[in-house]
């Protein structure tokens, strides 16, 4: 979908409609969202809440896959069904109501079960950027997990059962360019200014009208001259620098006050992060080939630039913090940073083009705008390599062995095993636990749980009787409040994956609505 020009009425309408979210992920993130196609498997209350959370921000298209008909029990937890929906195809009815939330979004429905699709036309699922599913039985989940892992399609599996909820993200490799990490370091390069910046700082007189950066640079040079040309690197050094500025500050000089406050955050920009170092050392970065993703080509070019051309420092981001100053002096300073940032990005782009040529790929494999974004956000780039849900279900509970001899009962990990047991119970027993006879099903539920513990290498463990009774008393019921919370969280994760902004959960989120506890785990 082409991005409209900034002066067009379409752009103005779009800005008004999506103003708040554009402040979070920008127009480029919005464009990625509008070009995405999402598949939801199972149109229950949770699934519809997830779709609601991505339809309102303007996802491009969605498809609901569900072969069941609406029954009376569906009306309680699902606000996108009504009494007149009973007996009609759930996928179609939910799609029609959800599409009313945002007419810009395209909706479709498939009145088939996921089991039928996996058996008869699994390639249908390859049309989507992300697949979301909820409340499957164990065998269907594992089959779906295997197929989507092979197809390299991100998969988000969610559960909502009574007051319990969970999210599990399966993704083979996910690069995050714009991580929006907290306490971002200002990239000012005052310790080792580039030539144009150094000339500008040295020739400009420090007055009360110039940005605080000039003030800090002046006293940094003075401090270095008195301290063997060292840069302040600890609390004592920075306190001495602050005192030096205070000693020569007159009253009502805001730029001096800002310089004093900035001493703790103004240094250290341009340093390669430990996460980026791992990316540079990754085999995918070291050994490019024709199948390498554009991300890895850019990382290789970035690495070459940092190590061979820029004295081990990252490209300049070109972003300046706000400063109290007269307009001209701030704009002049801003232009100097922007020009250097463009120069650095151009050098990285040239290296990308050289690599693309060496690999025999098309010249537009790596776009200049993407390289500029990578250079601007280089300090926070990260990559996530996930694991397959099917592998998690088949291996020993390595992450649980530590709690084998501890207080396992009553923890969120016990709820995790209970949800796993629920899924297997559906396969082995053919009904929902507690749907008809709670007492009969509690014994069978405990037996299934025992098998799961034995498979996981914890033969002496089992679920508590209270936990088993709690799950069976739910009778498979879905509460809208739990589904709304989990659905909102899952919708955020979908948006993170599509826009490649903000770090998604890696890889499991568990929620207990009874105690309002939650935890993120890597399983």
N, C-alpha and C positions, 0 to 999 in steps of 0.2 A: 504494500500500500504506500503510495507516494506521499511524502510529507508536504502539505500545502505551504505556500509561501506565507511569510509572516504577516503580510498586508491583506491577505484574502479574508473574506467574511467567514469562510470555513474554519480557518485557523483561529479566528477570534471566538467563534462558537465553541470550538474544541477547548480552547484555553479556559473559557468560562465554565464549561462542563466539568473539566478534569483538573481545575486549578490546584487543588490541594495535593493531589497525587503527583502532579508534574513537579512540584517542589521536592518530592521524595526521589523520583527516579528519572526526571527530565523528559524532554520530548523524544530523545532517542530510545529511552526505556519504554515510553508509551507506544512508540512505533513498533517495537519488538512485541509488545503485548497485543497490539492490534493485528499483527500478522500471525499470531499463534493459534493453533488448533488443539483443543483439549477433548479428551474422551473420559466420560464418567461411566463407570460400571456399577450398576445398582442405584436406582433412583429412590433410595430411602431418605429419611429426614436428614441424615448426616451428609449424604451425597449432594442433596439439593442445597444445603447450607454452604458447602464448599463451592458449588457453582455460583451461588448468589454472590459470594465474596470475590469472584473473578469476573462475573458478568457486569456488575456495577462499575468497576474500573475500566471496562471496555475491552475484554478479551475478543480476539477476532472471530472465533467460531467455537462451538462446542457440540458434541454429540453424546447423547445418553444411550447406553446399551442396557436394556432390561427386558427380559422376556415375560415378566409376570403381569398380572392384572391387579388393579387397585381393589383392595379389600377394606372393610371397615376399620380394622386395626391400624391401617396405614394413615388414617386421618389425624390421629392424635399428635404424633411426632413430626408430621410433614405439613408445613403451612402452605405448601404449593399443591395441595389436593383439597377437594371439597366433596360434599355428599354426592353430588351429581357425577363425580368421577368414578364411583364404585362400579366395577365390572369392565372398565375401559383400560386400554394398555397404559401402564404406568409411565413408560418412557415417553410416549407421545404427549400425555396430559401434562407431565412435569415440564417437558420441553416448552410447551405452549405458554404455561404460566411464567416460567423463568424468563422467557424471551421478552415478556412485557416489561421487565425491569430495565431493559436497555435496547431500544430498537436498532441501534447501530451494530448489534451482535447477531451473528447468524447462528441459528439453532437447528439441530437435526436429531432424529431418534431412530434407533434400531430395535425392533421388537423381537430380539433374540437373546438367549442367555449367553454369558461369557463362555460357558462350557461348549455350547454349540459352535460359537465363532472359533474357538481354539481348535476344535476338531475338524471343522469344515472349511474355514477361510481365515486362518490366522493372520495372513498378510494385510487384512483390513486394518489391523491395529498399527501398522507401520505408517499410516497416514497422519499420525498425531505427534505433536511435540512433547506432550506429557500425558500419561494415562493415570487416572485416579480411580481407585476402587475402595469399596467399604463392605465390611461384614461378609466376607466369603468363608466357605468351608475350607479346610486345610488343603485338600487335594487341588481344588480350583485355584487357590492362592499360589501354590507351588508351581503348577503348570503355567500360570500367567507370569509368575516371576521368572521362570526359566526362559520363556519366549521373549519377554521384554528385555531381559539381560542380553540375550544373543543379538537382538535387534538394536541394542544401544539406545533404548528409549527410556527416559526417566519415568519412574513408577512411584507413586505415593499411595500407600495402603493405610486406611484409617479404620478405627473401630469405635463404636459407641454402644455400650451395653450398660443399661441402668445408669449408675453414677460414675461409671468407668469409661475412660477413653484413651486412645493411643494413636500415634502417627508413626509410620515407618517409611523412610525415604530410601529407595533403591536407585542408585545412580552410579554408572560405571566410572565416569570422569566428568567433573564439573569445574570449570574455571570461573573464578569471581574476579572481574576486573575492578569494579567499583564496590569495595567492601564497606565503605562508609564507617570505618572503625572509629571507636571513641578516642578522644584525646589525640586527634591527628596532629602530627608534628608540622609546624610551619616550615616550608622549604625556602629559606632566605639566603643561604650560602654566605653569611656574614664572615664566617671564619676564613673562607677561601673564596672571595668574590671573583666572579668572572670579569674579564677586562672592562667591558662596557659599564658594568655596575660599579666597579672600583673607580673608574674615572669620574663617573657621575657623583659618587659619594664624596670623593676627595675634593672636587671643585665646587661643591655646593656649600654655602655658608650655613651653619647651624643656627637657626632662629626659632622663635616660638611658633612659626607658621609651617615649618617643614614636618613631614612624618617622623614618628619616633624612631624609625629605622636609621635615619641620619644621626640622631642623638646617640643611639646605641653603638653604631659603628665608630663614631668619634671616640667614645670612652673605651670601647673595646681595644682600639689601637693604642690608646694611652696605657691601658691595663697590661696589654701584651708587652709593651716596651719596658715595663717595670717588672715583668715576670718571665724573663727569658723567652719571649715570643710564644708563650703558651696560651691556649684557649681555656677559659674557665670550664672546669669539668666536674666540679663537686660543689657541695653546698657552701663551703667556706670561700671558695673562689668567687662564686656568684654573689655571695653576700658582700664581699669586698668590692665587686664591680658596682653593685647597687649603691653602696655607701659612697663610692667615688662620684656617681651621678648625682646623688642627693646633695653632696657637699657643694656642688656648683649650680644647683637649681635655684632659680628665683621663684617667687610666688606666682601662682596662676599660670604655670607653664604645663599645659596638659600633655604635650608631647614628651616632656621629661618624665612625667608621672607614668605615662604609658610605657616608656622605655624601661623604667624600673620594674614594672609589672611583667614586661616581656622577657626579662633576663632568663627566667626559668624555661621558657619555651622557644626562644629564638634561635638556639643553636642545635646542631645535630641533624639538619635537613640533608637529604640526598644520600643517606646511608642505606645500603642494601640490607633489607630485613632478613632474619633467619629463614622465614618462609620462602622468600624470593631466592635465597641462596640454594635451598633445596630444589626449587624449580630449575635453577641454572644447572644444577648437578644431575638432574633427572635424565635418564636414558633417552626419553622422548625429545629432550632439548639437545642433547649431545649428538644424537644420530638421526638426523632428519631423513625422510624419504618421501616419495611421491604421495604416500597416503597420510603424511603428517597434516594435522589440522592447522589452520591459519594461526591459531593461538601459539603453537609451538614454534612456528616460523618467526613470529614476532618476538618470542622469548629468546630465541637464538640470536636474533639481530640485536635485541636489547643487551644481552650478555656480552656480545662482541663490542658494542659501543661502550659499555661500562668498563670493561677490562682493558680495552685497547685504545680508547680515544678519550675517555672522560676521567682518567685518574681514579678509577674505582667508584665513582659517584654516579648516581642515577641521573637521567635527564631531568632538567629543571621542570617543575610542575607549572610554573608561571602564575600561580595563584597567590595573591597578596591578601593578608587579613585587613580588616577595616582599621583605619588610622585617622586620628584627628589632625587635619592639615588643610592648607588652602588647596583649592581644586587643581590648579595647574601643577603644583609640585607633586601631588599624589598621582595624577594622570601620567606625568612624565616618568615617574618611577615605575608605575604599572606597565607602561609601554616597554620599558627596558627589560623587565622580567618577561613580558609576553614575547618580545622579539627573540630573546635567548631561548625560551621554551620552544618556539617555532623552529629555531635553528637546530636544536637538539633533536626534536621530533623528525625533522627533515633528514638528519644524518641516520637515524634509526630506520626511517622509511627507505632510504637508499640501500641500506644493508639488506632490508627485507626483499627489495626488488632483485638484488644480486642473488640472494638465496633462492628466490622463486625461479630465476633464470637457470641457475645451476641444477635445480630439481626438474627442470623441463615442464613447469606448470604455467598456467595462463597468467598474464601480467596482473589481472584483477583478482587474483587469489587473495591477496592482502590489500585492503583498502587504506588509503592515506588517513581517512578520518578515524579508522580503528587504531592505527599506529599512534595518532595524536592522543587518543583517549588512553591507550596503554602507557604512554610516556607521562601523561598527567597523573595517572593513578598508580604508577609503578610501585610506590612505597607500600601499598596495601594489597597488591595482587596475591591471590592465594588459589590453591587448587585442592579439590576434595576428590578422593578416590574411595568409592563406597564398596559395599559388599552385597551379595545376592541374598535375598530373603530365603530362598530355597537352601542355600548353604548354611544360613543361620539355624534353620530348623533341623538340619541333618547333623551338625557337629555337636560336640560335647559343650556343656555349659562352662566354657573356660572362664567367662566373666562372672559366673556364679559360684565357682568353687570356693572363692574367698568367703562367701557367706554360708557355706555348708555347715560350719561349726559355730556360726554366729546366730544372731536373732533374725532368722529368715522370715518367720511368720509375722504378718502385719505390715510388712514393707511393700513398697511399690513393685519390687521384684516378684513378690508372691502374686500380686495382681497380674503381672506380665505372664506368669506361668498359667494363671487361671484363664486368661484370655486365649492363650495357646491351647489349653485343654478344651475350651469351649469350641474352638474351630475343629479340633480332631473329633470331638463328641458328635458334631454334626455329620461327619463322614462315617464314623464307625457305628453309630446308633440310629442314624436316619431321622432323628427328630431334634427339636430344640430342647435343651435340658430344662426341666420344670414346666414344659408347655402343658402337660397333662397331669402327671403324678410326680410331685416334688420329691416325696420320700423315696420312691423307686429310683428316680434319676440321680439322687445324691450318691447312692452306692455305686452306680455305673460311672458317674463323674469322677469319683475318687479313684476308681480302677483305671480310668483313662489317664488321669493325672499321674498315677503311679508309673504307668508305662512311659510317659514323657520324661519323668525324672530318671528312670532307668536308662532310657536312650541317651540322656544327657550326662550320664556318669554320676548320678546322685541317687543311688538306689535306696539310701536310708531316709531320704526326704519325702515329704508329701505336703499337700495343702492342708491347712487347718480346717476343722469341721465347720467353723463359722464362715470361712471363705467359701467353702463348697455350698453351704446352705444359701449364702448370699447370692451366688451366681445362679443357682437353681431357682431361687425365689424370683429373680428377675424375669425368668421365663422368656428370655430373648427380647424383652421390652427395650425400647429406645426412648429416652427422655429428651424432649426438645432442647432443654437448657444445656444438657451435656453435648448434644449434637451441634448446637449453635456455637459453643465455645471451641470444640475441636474443629468444627468446620471453618471458623474464622482463622484459627491457627494454620490449618492446612492450606487455606486459600493464600495466606501470606507466603507459604513455602512454594506454592506453584508460581507466584509472581516473582519470587527470588530466582527460581530456576530459569524462568523465561527471560527475564531482563538481565540475568547474570550480574545482579547487584545484591548486596547484603549476603552474608554467609547463611546458607540454609542449615537446618538441623542435621547433625551427623552422628547417628542416623535415626535414633528412636526417641520419641517423646511419650511419656506416660502421665496420665492425669487421674487423680482420685477425687471426685466431687464431694465425697462424704467429708473428707478432712481438708479439702482444697489443697492437697499436695500435688506437686508435679516435679518431674525430673527428666533431664536429657541424658541419654546413654548412647554409647557406641557399642553395638552388639554384633 
